[in-house]
Amino acid sequence: MKAVVVYESLWGNTAAVAAAVAEGIGLGARALSTAEATGAALADVDLIVAGAPVLGFKLSSEKIRESIRVNPGKAPAPPDLSHPPMCAWLEALPAGHGRAAAFDTRVRGPWGSAAPAIAKGLANAGYGALGKPRSFVVAGKFGPLREGELEKARLWGAELAGSMQ
Ligand SMILES: Cc1cc2nc3c(=O)[nH]c(=O)nc-3n(C[C@H](O)[C@H](O)[C@H](O)COP(=O)(O)O)c2cc1C
């Protein structure tokens, strides 16, 4: 089985979850940024897991990334804007026949989600949903991930791999 975990991540929280999901999937699954997950990396892929942060109550967009670039606020580090937003990656995703799962990272509370929008984008490209969208929670606006979230991500990855058999 070929599996890739694709992420957009400005401060590393979503990237860390993606790496843990890939570890949980095993079987050589790789975590790739939206810049890396193109062309050959996606050829004949059986499982795509895609994740992004919730920014401004929804899936991040070019608009909010630009406003963060101009005014990063009290960010502990400059945002990593070197890779495209998940929404752009989803729009460019070639049609496929594999399965897919979506996740987001966000603060705890009713402050929006991104995973359902990612799931929709994956479905639009022809990937069949494997389970429900998932969220992983950070402790503050810029992170870090709450304790136990990476372990949950690894377990989820293992579950997804199990569901593919
Ligand atoms: C400018 C900004 C806006 C945010 N907006 C939301 C939001 O609307 N809802 C939410 O749950 N979390 C929000 N967050 C928290 C992020 O979703 C969280 O820190 C996420 O894990 C960042 O992922 P990353 O480190 O992979 O970029 C926001 C964070 C920032 C910096």
The ligand as an SDF file (V2000), in Angstrom:
LIG
                    3D

 31 33  0  0  0  0  0  0  0  0999 V2000
   -3.6900   33.8040   13.3890 C   0  0  0  0  0  0  0  0  0  0  0  0
   -4.2320   32.5410   13.9980 C   0  0  0  0  0  0  0  0  0  0  0  0
   -5.5830   32.2720   13.9030 C   0  0  0  0  0  0  0  0  0  0  0  0
   -6.1150   31.1070   14.4790 C   0  0  0  0  0  0  0  0  0  0  0  0
   -7.4560   30.8730   14.3670 N   0  0  0  0  0  0  0  0  0  0  0  0
   -7.9720   29.7740   14.9480 C   0  0  0  0  0  0  0  0  0  0  0  0
   -9.3790   29.5290   14.8850 C   0  0  0  0  0  0  0  0  0  0  0  0
  -10.1490   30.3010   14.3140 O   0  0  0  0  0  0  0  0  0  0  0  0
   -9.8640   28.4140   15.4720 N   0  0  0  0  0  0  0  0  0  0  0  0
   -9.0460   27.5310   16.1210 C   0  0  0  0  0  0  0  0  0  0  0  0
   -9.5520   26.5330   16.6510 O   0  0  0  0  0  0  0  0  0  0  0  0
   -7.6890   27.7320   16.2020 N   0  0  0  0  0  0  0  0  0  0  0  0
   -7.1480   28.8280   15.6320 C   0  0  0  0  0  0  0  0  0  0  0  0
   -5.8000   29.0380   15.6940 N   0  0  0  0  0  0  0  0  0  0  0  0
   -4.9210   28.0240   16.3000 C   0  0  0  0  0  0  0  0  0  0  0  0
   -4.2450   27.1630   15.2170 C   0  0  0  0  0  0  0  0  0  0  0  0
   -5.2120   26.4260   14.5070 O   0  0  0  0  0  0  0  0  0  0  0  0
   -3.2590   26.1690   15.8370 C   0  0  0  0  0  0  0  0  0  0  0  0
   -2.2240   26.8290   16.4970 O   0  0  0  0  0  0  0  0  0  0  0  0
   -2.6790   25.2400   14.8000 C   0  0  0  0  0  0  0  0  0  0  0  0
   -2.2130   24.0700   15.4410 O   0  0  0  0  0  0  0  0  0  0  0  0
   -1.5210   25.8410   14.0160 C   0  0  0  0  0  0  0  0  0  0  0  0
   -1.0080   24.8350   13.1880 O   0  0  0  0  0  0  0  0  0  0  0  0
    0.4600   24.8900   12.5800 P   0  0  0  0  0  0  0  0  0  0  0  0
    1.4320   25.0160   13.7120 O   0  0  0  0  0  0  0  0  0  0  0  0
    0.6110   23.5930   11.8770 O   0  0  0  0  0  0  0  0  0  0  0  0
    0.5090   26.0530   11.6520 O   0  0  0  0  0  0  0  0  0  0  0  0
   -5.2520   30.1960   15.1570 C   0  0  0  0  0  0  0  0  0  0  0  0
   -3.8910   30.4920   15.2510 C   0  0  0  0  0  0  0  0  0  0  0  0
   -3.3860   31.6360   14.6850 C   0  0  0  0  0  0  0  0  0  0  0  0
   -1.9170   31.9250   14.8140 C   0  0  0  0  0  0  0  0  0  0  0  0
  1  2  1  0
  2  3  1  0
  2 30  2  0
  3  4  2  0
  4  5  1  0
  4 28  1  0
  5  6  2  0
  6  7  1  0
  6 13  1  0
  7  8  2  0
  7  9  1  0
  9 10  1  0
 10 11  2  0
 10 12  1  0
 12 13  2  0
 13 14  1  0
 14 15  1  0
 14 28  1  0
 15 16  1  0
 16 17  1  0
 16 18  1  0
 18 19  1  0
 18 20  1  0
 20 21  1  0
 20 22  1  0
 22 23  1  0
 23 24  1  0
 24 25  2  0
 24 26  1  0
 24 27  1  0
 28 29  2  0
 29 30  1  0
 30 31  1  0
M  END
$$$$
